[in-house]
Amino acid sequence: MHPFVVRRLSGPLYDRLRFGGRIAAAESDLLATDRAPREALDALTRGRLTALLRHAAAHVPHYRGMRPEAFETLPLLSKEHLAGDLVARDRPRPARVRRTSGSTGAPRSVLVDTESLARHRAARRVGWRRLGVGPGDRWTMVWGRDEPRGLLYRAAVALAENRQLVRVEDLESGTADAERARIERFDPKLIYGFASGLTLLAARMGTKPRSLRAVVSTAETLPEEDAARVSSALGVPVMHEYGLTEAQVVATACEAGSLHVVEENVLVEVVAGGRAAAPGETGEIVVTDLFGYAAPRLRYRTGDAGAFVGGECPCGRAQRRLDLRLARSVDLFEVDGRRYHPEVFTPPHGFARFADLRRFRVRRTGERAFDVEVVLADGARPEPVLAEFEAAIRAALPVRGLVLRMLAVPRIERGASGKLRYFEDARR
């Protein structure tokens, strides 16, 4: 559909019918503070947090009687605590049930305020504006198997958002060429999706869509080598977005490639050893959705590892910047008392047989034992590829007594959501 029609007609109509016009209002609010100074952002966050805490203390059984000034001493909230006593007895707005993907554990259902959902969409819009993609512009979504609702609903949303959906599984099947042609005809201005899906798409695309301005990766790890391959294949920068169902969009990219926290919507902490981490220090990302009035999740543990980036961003924005460290905190693993990042298993720069690798996954089976499953490109000889890959891993992980079982496999199955995790501990 022509962007003008979506921008002026179908998009606003969808917003009014589905969100009561909240998306447009939230977008205006976020645009007004996009260049706000640090002091103004701090004051705005404090005010919104105080209002949420007073609501939680008055209406949420789990926080009944809580003193707002005691926020920083509240115990961190984990997925296991997403229970009924977090639901507000008096809710100022409607709410909807959303299901998490389960990428850090078992999938769960959470109650999300419609205002939070609207601001989630608005934050994404504002982030994309920075990349030269405006409301109503065509975009392609490369996603998993769990697209909700029926066909009619999905078609209506696609028209309202000018969105084309491409399933990852279709890129892995005999219809891959047809999907590539469909994307080229659609000519998106932005491609958004799972990291592994984007990597697969880049390998399938013969030419860059004419109007493409940016690629945005989310939901999975995208190693630097893969990001470089996607950028080279599609001829545009690869940016990142960070979010989760329990707190919606948490951080979006700027023109300089930094990941800025959407501080107008969410309060982010980085916690290491039970205390606030220093800038540059890795810890667990903890979030509070400032508009989660239906079921406040205060100081919610995301399971993601990251750090705040110190200094000023070249783009000039004052919103805090995150470095995600490319891993779930639960994926960081320990051998002989030392913690390692799963990135030690990714092929290094200069890996001669990179083109022979289609996909890989590492499964930890013992204290010093790992299975490395590798899907090879058509025609690639397993022995030299696996031998060079094993040597690269041993160089990056100098552990005495390390046992690596290198396995060439025909395929690696995705999770129920369609996500692909390249490291997991099979002992859990």
Buried (B, 14 or more C-beta within 10 A) or exposed (E): BEBEEBBEBBBBEBBEEBBBEBBBBBBEBBEEBBEBEEEEBEEBBEEBBEBBBEBBBBBBEBBEEBEEEEBEEBEBBEBEBBEEEBBBEEBEBEBEEBEBBBBBBEBBEBBBBBBBBBBBBBBBBBBBBBBEBEBBBBBBBBBBEBBEEEEEEBEBBBBBBBBBBBBBEBBBEEEBEEBBEBBBEBEBBBBBBBBBBBBBBBBBBEEEBEEBBBBBBBBBBBBEBBBEBBBEBBEBBBBBBBBBBBBBBBBBBBBEEBBBBBBBBBBBBBBBEEEBBEEEEBBBBBBBBBBBBBBBBBBBBBBBBBBBBEEEBEBEBBBBBBBBBBBBBBBBBEBEEEEBBBBBBBBEEEBEBBEBBBBBBBBBBEEBBBBBBBBBBEEBEEEEBBEBBBEBBEEBBEBEEBEBEBBBBEEBEBBEBBBBBBBBEEEE
